[in-house]
Amino acid sequence: MKDLTELARALREATHVCVLTGSGISAESGVPTFRDAQQGLWARHEPTDLATPEAFARDPDTVWQWYRWRRRLVAEAEPNPGHHALAELASWHGNLALITQNVDGLHQRAGHPDVIEFHGNIHRNLCHREGKPVTVDDDTERPPTCPQCGAPVRPGVVWFGESIPQKALDAALDAAGSCELFIAIGTSATVYPAAGLAEIARDNGRSVVEINPDATPMSDHADLILRAPAGEALSALLQAIKD
Ligand code: APR
């Protein structure tokens, strides 16, 4: 309870807040985290073997079908209390930047404005040749072709080994560099450059908070830890703010 009260006070005092979320905040919506075992048909695949440009070049149909499976999974999922509480905290605070590593769009569906999508969005598709967004029917067995140039269409997400979209990277670095309070929620803090954002805040002498039921490499550098699931912690934080 002390930590919650302390975090509520820090939120009231911070003029700039930066929040980084990972797949843990969507776990309570039934969307498996990256480090969860893959389910069913996909149990024999590792995400790191599918979410790469090489995998798409080698076997576009399988990669495409994996994303189709994930899009269907996400379409059936609903934002959970963690997404909703965070959206309410953002609207209450007025200067909270949200960076998400998630591609599921659940923050937006919870009403969160201005989400910095660090790894893209699974509901967006791109021309594989031009890299431009394209509108296609993506509920297909094989990658559709680009309506403009006929090249294959790929999911609008950042694959391992690819760069973060420049606009998202610049916005995230600005938010992490200018915040007084950095809160990491539901991330294993293992994938860079996202995991490096907390280090920017820490190196600036800012407070770093971790909300996660499990320890991560960030835990030792956190000034405050809420060792709880995101839905429970964020709902309690919202209540503490209102009290
Ligand atoms: N609430 C909060 N955190 C949770 C919950 C929950 N209910 N359930 C699990 N977690 C935590 C796990 O303990 C873990 O630390 O969420 C974290 C999820 O870690 P990962 O599965 O590694 O997901 P993430 O950190 O988002 O991965 C980062 O790696 O695989 C790539 O591009 C992919 O964006 C992803 C990136």
Boltz pocket constraint, residues with backbone or C-beta under 6 A from the ligand:
constraints:
  - pocket:
      binder: B
      contacts: [[A, 21], [A, 22], [A, 23], [A, 24], [A, 25], [A, 27], [A, 28], [A, 33], [A, 34], [A, 35], [A, 36], [A, 47], [A, 101], [A, 102], [A, 119], [A, 158], [A, 185], [A, 186], [A, 187], [A, 188], [A, 189], [A, 190], [A, 191], [A, 211], [A, 212], [A, 213], [A, 214], [A, 215], [A, 216], [A, 228], [A, 229], [A, 230], [A, 231]]
      max_distance: 6.0
